[in-house]
């Protein structure tokens, strides 16, 4: 982790974590811990779930749901992965994968997406990506460590 992103991540934790939520505001959350493996994903599931060529994900150690509602979960891969969304406005906010200890957060659901530690370091399913969108360089060096 470089000094700038370390300071940003530490500042976010000291301030109570990173906050975010859905479009209508029913789902609110606080994500705590360092940003882990920020990446884009162009798999068919993410494209259909997000209605976009790629989704932008990052993991956090813990997420506390603080709004009037929690996500509705859709099991994208039975027994292995589920995605959380708002049943009112449809915003995609989170992911849980059985082989990953962190909870995935759709970065665009965060209130502040400007952290250097949120810059994608990997692009999953590059072969499925639209050809007109530049790819994320495969750095695999996380700003978060």
C-alpha positions in Angstrom: 0.0 0.0 0.0 1.5 3.4 -0.9 1.5 6.2 1.6 -1.3 8.2 0.0 -3.7 5.2 -0.2 -2.7 4.1 3.3 -3.5 7.5 4.7 -6.8 7.5 2.8 -7.8 4.1 4.0 -6.7 4.8 7.6 -8.6 8.1 7.5 -11.8 6.3 6.2 -11.5 3.8 9.1 -10.9 6.4 11.7 -13.9 8.4 10.4 -16.1 5.3 10.9 -15.6 3.6 7.6 -16.8 4.3 4.1 -20.5 4.9 3.7 -22.8 4.1 0.8 -26.2 3.0 -0.3 -28.7 2.5 -3.0 -30.3 5.1 -5.3 -33.5 5.5 -3.3 -31.7 5.6 0.1 -33.6 2.6 1.8 -30.3 0.7 1.9 -27.4 2.4 3.6 -24.2 0.8 4.8 -20.8 1.4 6.4 -17.9 -0.7 5.0 -14.8 -1.1 7.2 -11.3 -2.3 6.7 -8.9 -1.8 3.8 -10.2 -1.9 0.2 -9.3 -5.3 -1.1 -8.8 -6.2 -4.8 -10.6 -3.4 -6.6 -11.5 -4.7 -10.0 -13.9 -4.5 -12.9 -15.9 -7.5 -14.1 -17.3 -8.2 -17.5 -18.8 -11.6 -16.9 -22.2 -12.2 -18.3 -23.8 -12.2 -14.9 -22.3 -8.7 -14.0 -23.3 -7.4 -17.4 -26.9 -8.5 -17.0 -27.2 -7.6 -13.3 -25.7 -4.2 -13.8 -27.1 -3.4 -17.3 -23.6 -2.2 -18.2 -20.5 -3.5 -19.9 -18.6 -3.9 -16.6 -19.3 -3.6 -12.9 -16.7 -2.2 -10.5 -16.1 -4.2 -7.3 -14.0 -3.9 -4.1 -14.0 -6.1 -1.0 -14.2 -5.0 2.6 -13.7 -6.9 5.9 -17.1 -5.9 7.3 -20.2 -4.2 6.1 -22.9 -3.0 8.5 -26.3 -2.3 7.0 -27.6 0.9 8.6 -30.6 1.9 6.5 -34.3 1.0 6.8 -33.7 -2.0 4.6 -31.0 -4.6 3.8 -30.3 -6.0 0.4 -32.4 -8.6 -1.2 -30.0 -11.4 -2.2 -30.1 -13.2 -5.6 -28.1 -16.4 -5.8 -26.1 -16.0 -9.0 -24.2 -19.3 -8.6 -26.0 -21.8 -6.4 -24.2 -22.3 -3.1 -21.2 -20.2 -4.3 -22.2 -16.6 -4.9 -25.0 -14.2 -4.3 -25.6 -10.5 -5.2 -27.4 -8.0 -3.1 -29.7 -5.3 -4.5 -32.4 -2.9 -3.4 -35.9 -4.4 -4.0 -37.3 -0.9 -4.3 -35.0 0.9 -6.7 -33.0 -2.0 -8.1 -29.5 -0.7 -7.3 -26.9 -3.4 -7.1 -24.9 -2.9 -3.9 -23.1 -6.0 -2.7 -21.8 -9.5 -3.4 -21.0 -12.5 -1.3 -18.8 -15.2 -2.7 -18.2 -18.4 -0.7 -14.4 -18.5 -1.5 -13.7 -14.9 -0.7 -13.6 -13.7 3.0 -14.5 -10.1 2.2 -17.9 -8.8 1.2 -17.9 -7.3 -2.2 -19.3 -3.8 -2.6 -20.2 -2.3 -6.0 -17.9 0.8 -5.8 -20.5 3.0 -7.4 -22.7 2.4 -4.4 -20.2 4.2 -2.2 -20.8 7.8 -1.4 -17.2 8.7 -2.2 -15.5 6.7 -5.0 -12.4 8.9 -5.3 -10.0 6.9 -3.1 -6.8 5.8 -4.8 -7.3 2.4 -3.2 -10.5 2.0 -5.2 -8.7 2.2 -8.6 -9.1 -1.1 -10.4 -6.0 -3.3 -10.4 -7.6 -6.1 -12.5 -10.3 -6.7 -15.1 -12.1 -10.1 -14.8 -13.5 -11.7 -17.9 -11.6 -9.5 -20.3 -12.5 -11.8 -23.2 -16.2 -11.0 -22.6 -15.7 -7.2 -22.4 -17.0 -4.9 -25.1 -14.2 -4.1 -27.6 -14.8 -0.3 -27.6 -14.1 0.1 -23.9 -10.4 0.4 -22.9 -9.3 -2.4 -20.5 -7.9 -2.0 -17.0 -4.2 -2.7 -17.1 -3.4 -6.0 -15.3 -1.3 -4.7 -12.5 -2.4 -7.1 -9.8 -0.6 -4.7 -7.4 -3.3 -3.5 -5.0 -3.0 0.0 -3.7 -4.5 -1.5 -0.6 -1.7 -4.0 -0.1 
